[in-house]
Amino acid sequence: MSIDASAVKELREKTGAGMMECKKALMESQGDFEKAVVYLREHGAVQVAKRVGRSVNQGWIGSYVHGGKVGVIVEVNCETDFVAKTDDFQMLSKELAMQIAASIPKYVRREEVPMDELEKEKSIYRIEIEKSNKPASVLEKILEGKVENYFKQVCLMDQPYIRDPKKSVHQLITEIAAKLGENIVVRRFCRFQIGE
C-alpha cells in the first residue's frame, strides 16, 4: 500500500511523532487517519513503558507563581539535554508547576507516602465505614476506594490533570514521553504559599 506524503506530514503535525513512525502507523491502519492516531498512542505507550528504566539525568526546572501568593518549583527529568530544551518539555514543566500550585499535592508518587501516615488514614476510614452497617465483604472495597481517593488528593502522579480531569497527571506525562521519545520523570517539587 502506498502512503501519501501529505498524510504522513499531517499525522506528524497532529501527533508530534517521527516521520517513519507516522508512515508505519498509516500503513498498519490501511491509510485510516484516526486508526493511525490510535496506533501511535498505543505504540507510544508501549515504547514509554520500555524506556522506564533508562537513566534520566537531564531536565528542566519548571516554575509558576500565582498572584505573588503561591509559588512552585518542580524538577522534571529526561534522558537528553536536546529533549529538555524542546518547547513541549518546557511546557510540560510549566503545566506541572501550575498543577502543583492548584492541587496542592504532598508527594510526587504514592510510594513516597509514609506507611504510618497511610495507616492513620486507613484507620480513620475504617471507623467511618464501620458506622455504615454494611456487610464485611463490602467494607474492604469501600476502604480500597477511599485509599485510592486519598492518593488522588496527595500524590501528584495520581491527581486528575487540571486542564483535563478525565486523565491523570501520570497519563499526561506518558503522552508527552511518547511524543518526545524519552523517559520523563518528575523528581521533586517545592510549593510555597504566603503565611504557611
C-alpha positions in Angstrom: 0.0 0.0 0.0 1.3 3.4 -1.0 1.0 6.2 1.6 0.7 9.8 0.5 3.5 12.1 1.9 0.9 14.8 2.8 -0.9 12.3 5.0 2.3 11.4 6.8 3.0 15.1 7.2 -0.5 15.8 8.6 -0.2 12.9 11.0 3.2 14.1 12.2 1.8 17.7 12.8 -1.1 16.3 14.7 0.8 13.8 16.9 4.4 15.1 17.0 5.6 11.5 16.2 8.5 10.9 13.8 8.0 10.7 10.1 8.8 7.0 9.9 6.6 6.2 12.8 3.7 8.1 11.1 4.3 6.3 7.9 4.3 2.9 9.7 1.1 3.8 11.6 -0.7 4.8 8.4 0.4 1.5 6.7 -0.7 -0.5 9.7 -4.1 1.2 9.6 -4.5 0.9 5.8 -4.5 4.7 5.5 -7.2 5.4 8.1 -6.1 8.6 9.8 -8.0 8.1 13.0 -6.8 4.5 13.4 -3.3 5.7 12.8 -3.6 8.2 15.6 -4.8 5.4 17.9 -1.9 3.2 16.8 0.6 5.9 17.5 -0.8 6.5 21.0 -0.9 2.8 21.8 2.6 2.2 20.3 3.9 5.3 22.1 2.7 4.0 25.5 4.4 0.7 24.9 7.6 2.5 24.0 7.4 4.7 27.1 7.0 1.5 29.3 10.2 0.1 27.7 12.1 3.3 28.5 11.1 3.5 32.2 14.4 2.0 33.4 16.6 4.4 31.4 18.8 7.0 33.2 17.2 10.4 33.4 19.9 12.9 34.4 18.9 15.8 32.2 15.9 18.0 32.5 14.3 21.3 33.3 13.2 23.3 36.4 9.7 24.4 35.9 8.2 27.3 37.9 5.0 29.1 38.4 3.9 32.0 40.6 0.2 32.7 41.1 -0.6 36.3 42.1 2.5 36.7 44.2 0.9 34.4 46.9 1.7 30.9 45.7 5.0 29.7 44.1 6.1 26.3 42.8 9.4 24.9 41.6 9.4 21.4 40.0 12.3 19.4 38.7 11.4 17.3 35.6 14.0 14.9 34.2 14.5 13.3 30.8 17.3 11.4 29.1 18.9 14.1 26.9 19.6 17.8 27.0 18.2 18.0 23.5 14.7 17.0 24.7 15.0 19.1 27.8 15.3 22.2 25.6 12.2 21.4 23.5 9.1 23.6 23.8 7.0 20.5 24.6 9.2 19.5 27.5 9.4 23.0 29.0 5.7 23.5 28.6 5.1 20.2 30.5 7.4 21.5 33.3 5.3 24.7 33.5 2.0 22.7 33.4 3.2 20.5 36.2 4.1 23.6 38.3 0.6 25.0 37.7 -0.9 21.6 38.6 1.0 21.7 41.9 0.0 25.3 42.7 -3.7 24.5 42.1 -4.0 20.9 43.5 -1.5 21.1 46.5 -0.1 17.5 46.3 2.2 16.5 49.2 4.1 13.7 47.3 5.2 13.0 43.7 4.1 9.3 43.8 2.2 7.0 46.1 5.4 5.1 47.0 6.6 8.2 48.8 3.6 8.3 51.2 4.9 7.3 54.7 3.4 4.0 55.9 2.4 5.5 59.3 0.5 8.3 57.5 -1.3 5.8 55.2 -2.2 3.5 58.2 -3.5 6.6 60.1 -5.8 7.4 57.1 -6.9 3.8 56.8 -7.9 3.7 60.5 -9.9 6.9 60.1 -11.7 5.4 57.0 -12.4 2.1 58.9 -14.1 4.0 61.7 -16.2 5.9 59.2 -17.3 2.9 57.2 -17.9 0.6 60.2 -20.7 3.0 61.2 -22.4 2.4 57.9 -23.6 -1.1 59.0 -22.6 -2.6 55.6 -21.5 -6.3 55.2 -17.8 -7.0 55.8 -17.2 -8.0 52.2 -18.3 -4.5 51.1 -16.4 -2.7 53.8 -13.0 -3.7 52.3 -14.0 -2.5 48.8 -15.1 0.8 50.3 -11.8 1.1 52.2 -9.9 0.5 48.9 -11.9 3.2 47.2 -11.2 5.7 49.9 -7.5 4.9 49.9 -7.4 5.4 46.1 -9.2 8.8 46.5 -6.6 9.7 49.2 -3.8 9.0 46.7 -5.6 11.2 44.1 -5.5 14.1 46.6 -2.0 13.9 47.9 0.1 12.3 45.1 0.9 14.4 42.0 1.0 11.5 39.6 -2.4 10.2 40.7 -4.2 13.6 40.6 -6.6 14.4 37.8 -4.9 16.8 35.4 -6.4 20.3 36.0 -6.9 21.1 32.2 -8.5 17.6 31.5 -9.8 15.9 34.7 -10.5 12.7 32.6 -6.8 12.0 32.6 -4.3 11.8 35.4 -1.0 13.7 35.6 0.7 10.3 35.0 -1.2 9.9 31.7 -0.3 13.4 30.7 3.4 12.7 31.3 3.1 9.4 29.4 1.6 11.1 26.4 4.4 13.7 26.3 7.1 11.0 26.8 5.6 9.0 23.9 5.7 12.2 21.7 9.2 13.1 22.6 10.6 9.5 22.6 12.2 9.7 26.0 11.6 8.6 29.6 10.3 11.5 31.7 10.3 11.6 35.5 9.2 14.2 38.0 12.0 14.2 40.5 10.7 16.6 43.2 8.9 19.8 43.8 8.5 22.6 46.4 5.4 24.6 46.9 5.4 27.9 48.7 2.4 29.8 50.0 2.3 33.1 51.8 1.6 32.5 55.5 2.3 28.8 55.5 
